[in-house]
Amino acid sequence: MRIDVFTLFPQVFDPYLGASILHRAIQRQLVRVNLHNIRDWTTDRHHVTDDLPYGGGGGMVMKPEPIFSAVESILGEEPACPVILLTPQGRQLTQKVAYDLSQESHLALLSGRYEGIDERVRQHLVTDEISIGDYVLTGGELPTLVLIDAIVRLLPGALGDPEGALDDSHASGLLEYPHFTRPAEFRGWEVPEVLLSGDHARVARWRREQALLRTQERRPDLLTKAQLSDQDLEFLAGLAKDEAT
């Protein structure tokens, strides 16, 4: 996969891309992340990329010229890949969205800044808009990194465990089950016996039930969209009965 990032602050990305899973994925050539500084496509001596908004109001707005020039010089006048703007106004990033984007061979990510971005960029260049949550950050660099991380870890070979991403929270529509590791007893708190039993079927069922329980407690809204088996529904019904008594 190739990811082209267009930003005013490329230096933000290097430390995170140079560590852990993303670093290994880049080393293994599973993904290539190209960082492009939008300022390099300005034409004035001060490399200005923002200006006052028409109509007045606070803040500054990112100018369209350097953004169009940057994207078109790298991707051509009609980019053949999705051009995604990271913005609080976009559709919410979910595991399903990350999975769908991981199927693309090439993505272009545009990190917004300041008060916003000239609307003509949205109308005539951007093909998708994504938000990582209902809150506002200083710029789109951190959301861009979040999106890259969510996508890259889904690429085959990115994780040490080939099926590791399948157990993640939200991957199956549920929150992930609890994890334990050595020692088996710590300060009097013991690891659940089932995890020490060696019975893989029991462990699998315990983990599924714990995922259902945790989702019911913390994000019950997810259960309305999750794919649940008859056994799952029976377990949830039992929880509801216990709460009623």
N, C-alpha and C positions, 0 to 999 in steps of 0.2 A: 504494500500500500504506500502511496505517496500522499503526504499532507503538506500543503503550502499555507503558511501562516503569514498574514499581513497585519502588521502592528507598528505602533510608534515606539514600543519598548521591547525589542527583541532580547535584550539582556535579561529580562525577567525569566525567559524560558530555559536558558542553558543549565542552571543548577538542577532543575527538576528532570529535564530530559537526560541529564547525565547521571542519573541515579536509578538503582533498583530495576524494576521490570521494564520500564521504558528504555533505559540504557541498554539492557540486554536485547530487547526487541530490535533496537536500532543496530546493535552490533551484529545480530544474526540476519540483518537485512530483511526483517519482516516488515519494517516500516522505514520510510525515509521522510524526515521532517525538515522542510526548508523554511527558514525564517527570513522574511523580507521586511525591511524598514521602510515604511511608507514615506518617510522624510526624504529618502533617496530619489523620489520622483517629483519633488517640488522644484520649482524653477526660479525662485527668488533667493537672494543671498542669505536670508535668515532661515530658510527651510520652514516656512510657516505652513501649518497643516490645518489651522482652525481660524474662524472668524466670527464676528458678532452675528447673532440671529436676526434675520429680517423680521420686522414687526416689534422689535425690542424684547426685553426680558433678560433674565440673568443667564450667566454661563456662556460658553462658546460652543460652536458647532463645527464638526470636522468637515472640511471642504471636499467637494466631489472630485476636483481635478486630479490631485495626487493619488487618490484611491483608484479611480478609473485607470489612470496611467500605470500604476503598479500592477494591478490585476491583469490588465490587457497585455502588458509587456511580458508577463510571465506565462499567462494562460491563453493569450490570443483575444481577439475582439469578441469572439463568441465562445466562452469557456465551455469545454465539454464535460466538466465535472460540476457537482454541486458547489455553489458559493454560499457559505453559511455565515450569517452575521450573528455574533453573540450579543444578545440584548435582553433586558428585562421584559421586553414586549414580545419575545418569541414564544414558540410552543415549548412546553416544559420538557426538559431532558428526563427521560426514563430509561430503564434498562432495555425496553423494546426499541426505543429510538436509537440507543447506542448500538444495539445488535444490527438494526437495519443499516446504519451507516458503516458498520464494520464490513458489510458485504460490498461496499464500493471499493474500487481500486485507486481512486484519486479523490481527494477532498481539498477545498480551499476554505480557510477559516479567516474571518475578518474580525479583529478585536476593536470594538468601539471605544471611544474615550470622550471626555468632557461632557457637555450637556446632552450630546447626541450626535447623530450623523445626518448629513444632508439627505433629505427624503428622496432625492433623485437616485442616490445609491441603492436605496431599498427598492425603488420602482423599476430600475433599469439594469441593475447589476446583480444584486443578491437574489438567490433562488430559494433560500430557506432562512429562517430566524429561530434561534434556540436560546432559551433561558434556563439557567440552572436553579432558579428559585424565585420566589416572590420577594425579592429584596434588591437593593441597588449597591453596586460596588464602584470603586473609583474608576475602573476600566475593565475592558473585556479580556485582559490577559489571563487572569485566574480562571474565569469561566472557560476560556479556550483550552487551558491546561487540563481542566476537569474533563472536558469533552474528549480531548486526546487520550487521557488516561482511561476513560470509560470504554473507548473504542479499541485501543491497542490491546488491552488485556483480553479482549475477545478474539483476537487473531490467533489462528492455530499455531501452537508452538510458543506463544508469548509467556504462558505460565508453566511452571515446572510440572504441575499436575494437569494432564490433558483435559480432565473433566472438572478442574478446580472452579472455573467460572460458572459451571452449572449449579453449584451449591450456594452461590452468593445470594445475599438478600436481593429480592426482586427478580432474580433470574427465573424462578419458577412461579412468580406472582406472590410469593410469601416472603416474610422476613426469615433470615437464616437462623438455624438452631444454635444453641450454646456450644461453645468449644471448651475442652479441658486438655491439659497436658501434664507432664510430670512436675512435681511429685503427686502421687495418688492421694496423699493427705497433706494439707497445709493449714497450720494453725487450727487444727480440729475440723476443718472443712474438707469433706471427702468428695472425690469424683464419683458420680453416679455408678452404681454397681454394674448396670447394664453395659457401660462402656468398657468394663474390664472383663466381661464375660467371654469374649471371643465369638459370640453368636452374632454373625453378621446380619441375619434377618431381624433379630431383636434390636440391634443397634440402628438399623435402617428405619424400623418402625418408630423407635423412640425419637430419633432425630426428626422424622416427619411430624410426629405429634407435638414435639417441642416447637417446631416451626409454626404449626397451626396455633398452638397456645400463645406464643409470643406475638404472632400477627393479630390474634383476637384481642390481646391485651393492649397492643400499642398502635396497630394500624388496621382496625376492623374493616375499614373501607376497602382494603385490598382483597378481602375474602369474596366480595361481590364479583370480582373479575377473575379470580384465580380458578384454575382447572382443578376441581376437587373430585376425588373418587367417592364411591359409596362409603368406604371405610372412613375417609376423612369426614364426611358429613355426619356419620354416626358418632365419631369422636367429638365433633363440635356440638352436636345435639346433647351429648353427655355433659359437656362443659356448661351449656346453657341450663341443663337440669340441675346441676350442682349449684349454680349461682342462684337459682330460684328457690332452693331449699335452705 
